[in-house]
Amino acid sequence: QVQLVESGGGLVEPGGSLRLSCAASGIIFSSYEMGWYRQAPGKQRELVAAITSGKSTNLSDSVKGRFTISRDNAKNTVYLQMNSLKPEDTAVYYCKADYRYGTRVYWGQGTQVTVSS
């Protein structure tokens, strides 16, 4: 059974930091490209950051310079370090796993991030 379990969300003041984690089980982690997406109320889900199995990264323009994505293949975990948080970063953040060699895709259940004073 495949599971992606996100953690690390919460309430933080503007300018603060959070680190999200996504622990994967039931998959060969190194065979998957990993990504973080977010969805704010009334908006479509959008890509925040992605990382290949070779650790090449891609970040959306809205988070470049503030967020960093990384992965630890030995721990089957992908991270999203979020610094200088803004109220517009408020959303549910989802972890996604994309199989490199086919069409299998898995999603986590999401973790809420709220940036507010």
Residue pairs with C-beta under 8 A, 6 or more apart in sequence:
1 25
1 26
2 24
2 25
2 26
2 27
2 97
2 106
3 23
3 24
3 25
3 26
4 22
4 23
4 24
4 95
4 96
4 97
4 106
4 107
4 108
4 109
5 22
5 23
5 24
5 25
5 108
5 109
6 20
6 21
6 22
6 93
6 94
6 95
6 108
6 109
6 110
6 111
7 20
7 21
7 22
7 23
7 111
8 18
8 19
8 20
8 21
8 111
9 18
9 20
9 93
9 111
9 112
9 113
10 18
10 112
10 113
10 114
11 114
11 115
11 116
12 18
12 85
12 113
12 114
12 115
13 115
13 116
13 117
14 85
14 86
14 87
14 115
14 116
14 117
15 84
15 85
16 85
16 115
17 81
17 82
17 83
17 84
17 85
18 82
18 85
18 113
19 79
19 80
19 81
19 82
20 36
20 79
20 80
20 82
20 93
20 95
20 111
20 113
21 77
21 78
21 79
22 34
22 36
22 77
22 78
22 79
22 80
22 95
22 108
23 75
23 76
23 77
24 32
24 34
24 76
24 77
24 78
24 95
24 97
24 106
25 76
27 76
27 97
27 106
29 73
29 76
30 53
30 73
31 53
31 99
31 100
31 101
32 53
32 97
32 98
32 99
32 100
33 50
33 51
33 52
33 53
33 97
33 98
33 100
34 50
34 51
34 69
34 71
34 78
34 95
34 96
34 97
34 98
35 47
35 48
35 49
35 50
35 51
35 95
35 96
35 97
35 98
36 47
36 48
36 49
36 50
36 69
36 78
36 80
36 93
36 94
36 95
36 96
37 45
37 46
37 47
37 48
37 93
37 94
37 95
37 96
38 45
38 46
38 48
38 89
38 91
38 92
38 93
38 94
38 113
39 45
39 46
39 91
39 92
39 94
39 110
40 88
40 90
40 91
40 92
43 91
45 94
46 60
47 60
48 59
48 60
48 63
48 67
48 80
48 93
49 57
49 58
49 59
49 60
49 63
49 67
49 68
49 69
49 80
50 57
50 58
50 69
51 57
51 58
51 69
51 70
51 71
51 78
53 73
53 100
55 70
55 71
57 68
57 69
57 70
59 67
59 69
62 88
63 82
63 89
66 82
66 83
66 84
66 85
67 80
67 81
67 82
67 83
68 80
68 81
68 83
69 78
69 79
69 80
69 81
70 78
70 79
70 81
71 77
71 78
71 79
72 78
72 79
78 95
80 93
82 89
82 113
85 113
85 115
86 115
87 115
87 116
88 115
89 113
89 115
90 113
90 114
90 115
90 116
91 112
91 113
92 110
92 111
92 112
92 113
93 110
93 111
93 112
93 113
94 107
94 108
94 109
94 110
95 107
95 108
96 105
96 106
96 107
96 108
97 105
97 106
97 107
98 104
98 105
99 105
